[in-house]
Amino acid sequence: MTITSRRKAAMFATAGAVALGLAACGGGGDAEGGGTDGGDTGGSSGEALTLEQLQEEGTITVGFAGEAPYSFEDGGELTGATVALHERIWNELGIENVEGVQAEFGQLIQGLNAGRFDVIAAGMSILPERCEQAIFSDPEFMYTTALMVPEGNPEGLTDMQSIVDSGVQVAALTGAIEATYATDLGISAMEVGNPQDGLDAVVNGRADVFALTGISLNWMADNNPDAPIEVTESFVANIDGVDQVGAGGTVFRPSDTDLRDAYNEQLAGIVGDEASYLEVVGDFGFTAEERPTGEITTEQFCAGDIG
């Protein structure tokens, strides 16, 4: 199946970004606006979006944030590991086309609830505060964090604790879990709208370190070989003595439980088999270490019972 990108819708989503308000990791608030550009099928009004509707239309619209290697544009085509999962799963469910609407990461959940797209395909971390605003699929990826630093790592940074009281300027993606880690540790972070802005901040000296998932930072480093940066070894962040085990999943509106369940049924067949999982996401740098094993559930992540 060809993955297409709705340029006009993406431009709309970007131009309307300010109106979307609170970041996805925030504590709540009603989604503002009822824009229908990008595939509003009625879910924003509280009416459940059904698999039968999508099958009849033949298209599902996903919100993405342009974070490689999860979901991003390459040569005008929507691609990435989460997109590959959606391509496989929605095809198996009888939906031929997957189209994308781009928004800043921190605005995706409000864009979803405002009806700008049908689901979020961005590898979003499953967090209790997000579970108050939307519902998540079963885990699709397990996460670790890493740090992008200037070449040579002049400050000797290794993890989030090494940043505390170091005096360095930290950059973090708006709405991403690393921004929350910084806040919890009392670190003042400069938030950036997309990963490229974080890389540029380190290269240009506006930030001494950019914190993000190890998969994303290593992908950026591999695809920017001339940039004078390096990426630390990945680590599991520790906050108040608790390891912050993380996982990401697809995000649905609260009313779309049946659609979520249908997605989960197909997802289980992929995630449950290592060979199948790597067949779908391996080309994007994901390994068996990122495959969820089923030991930790979305319900546990939503309840904050991890750690």
Secondary structure in CASP SS format (residue, H / E / C, confidence):
PFRMAT SS
TARGET T0000
AUTHOR 0000-0000-0000
METHOD secondary structure of the structure
MODEL  1
M C 1.00
T C 1.00
I C 1.00
T E 1.00
S E 1.00
R C 1.00
R H 1.00
K H 1.00
A H 1.00
A H 1.00
M H 1.00
F H 1.00
A H 1.00
T H 1.00
A H 1.00
G C 1.00
A H 1.00
V H 1.00
A H 1.00
L H 1.00
G C 1.00
L C 1.00
A C 1.00
A C 1.00
C C 1.00
G C 1.00
G C 1.00
G C 1.00
G C 1.00
D C 1.00
A C 1.00
E C 1.00
G C 1.00
G C 1.00
G C 1.00
T C 1.00
D C 1.00
G C 1.00
G C 1.00
D C 1.00
T C 1.00
G C 1.00
G H 1.00
S H 1.00
S H 1.00
G C 1.00
E C 1.00
A C 1.00
L C 1.00
T C 1.00
L H 1.00
E H 1.00
Q H 1.00
L H 1.00
Q H 1.00
E H 1.00
E H 1.00
G C 1.00
T E 1.00
I E 1.00
T E 1.00
V E 1.00
G E 1.00
F E 1.00
A C 1.00
G C 1.00
E E 1.00
A C 1.00
P C 1.00
Y C 1.00
S E 1.00
F E 1.00
E E 1.00
D E 1.00
G C 1.00
G C 1.00
E E 1.00
L E 1.00
T E 1.00
G C 1.00
A H 1.00
T H 1.00
V H 1.00
A H 1.00
L H 1.00
H H 1.00
E H 1.00
R H 1.00
I H 1.00
W H 1.00
N H 1.00
E H 1.00
L C 1.00
G C 1.00
I C 1.00
E C 1.00
N E 1.00
V E 1.00
E E 1.00
G E 1.00
V E 1.00
Q E 1.00
A C 1.00
E C 1.00
F H 1.00
G H 1.00
Q H 1.00
L H 1.00
I H 1.00
Q H 1.00
G H 1.00
L H 1.00
N H 1.00
A C 1.00
G C 1.00
R C 1.00
F C 1.00
D C 1.00
V E 1.00
I E 1.00
A E 1.00
A E 1.00
G E 1.00
M E 1.00
S E 1.00
I C 1.00
L C 1.00
P H 1.00
E H 1.00
R H 1.00
C H 1.00
E C 1.00
Q C 1.00
A C 1.00
I E 1.00
F E 1.00
S C 1.00
D C 1.00
P C 1.00
E C 1.00
F E 1.00
M E 1.00
Y E 1.00
T C 1.00
T E 1.00
A E 1.00
L E 1.00
M E 1.00
V E 1.00
P E 1.00
E C 1.00
G C 1.00
N C 1.00
P C 1.00
E C 1.00
G C 1.00
L C 1.00
T C 1.00
D C 1.00
M H 1.00
Q H 1.00
S H 1.00
I H 1.00
V C 1.00
D C 1.00
S C 1.00
G C 1.00
V C 1.00
Q C 1.00
V E 1.00
A E 1.00
A E 1.00
L E 1.00
T C 1.00
G C 1.00
A C 1.00
I H 1.00
E H 1.00
A H 1.00
T H 1.00
Y H 1.00
A H 1.00
T H 1.00
D H 1.00
L C 1.00
G C 1.00
I C 1.00
S C 1.00
A E 1.00
M E 1.00
E E 1.00
V E 1.00
G C 1.00
N C 1.00
P H 1.00
Q H 1.00
D H 1.00
G H 1.00
L H 1.00
D H 1.00
A H 1.00
V H 1.00
V H 1.00
N C 1.00
G C 1.00
R C 1.00
A C 1.00
D C 1.00
V E 1.00
F E 1.00
A E 1.00
L E 1.00
T E 1.00
G H 1.00
I H 1.00
S H 1.00
L H 1.00
N H 1.00
W H 1.00
M H 1.00
A H 1.00
D H 1.00
N H 1.00
N C 1.00
P C 1.00
D C 1.00
A C 1.00
P C 1.00
I E 1.00
E E 1.00
V E 1.00
T C 1.00
E C 1.00
S C 1.00
F E 1.00
V C 1.00
A C 1.00
N E 1.00
I E 1.00
D C 1.00
G C 1.00
V E 1.00
D E 1.00
Q C 1.00
V C 1.00
G E 1.00
A E 1.00
G E 1.00
G E 1.00
T E 1.00
V E 1.00
F E 1.00
R C 1.00
P C 1.00
S C 1.00
D C 1.00
T H 1.00
D H 1.00
L H 1.00
R H 1.00
D H 1.00
A H 1.00
Y H 1.00
N H 1.00
E H 1.00
Q H 1.00
L H 1.00
A H 1.00
G H 1.00
I H 1.00
V H 1.00
G C 1.00
D C 1.00
E H 1.00
A H 1.00
S H 1.00
Y H 1.00
L H 1.00
E H 1.00
V H 1.00
V H 1.00
G H 1.00
D H 1.00
F H 1.00
G C 1.00
F C 1.00
T C 1.00
A H 1.00
E H 1.00
E H 1.00
R C 1.00
P C 1.00
T C 1.00
G C 1.00
E C 1.00
I C 1.00
T C 1.00
T H 1.00
E H 1.00
Q H 1.00
F H 1.00
C H 1.00
A H 1.00
G C 1.00
D C 1.00
I C 1.00
G C 1.00
END
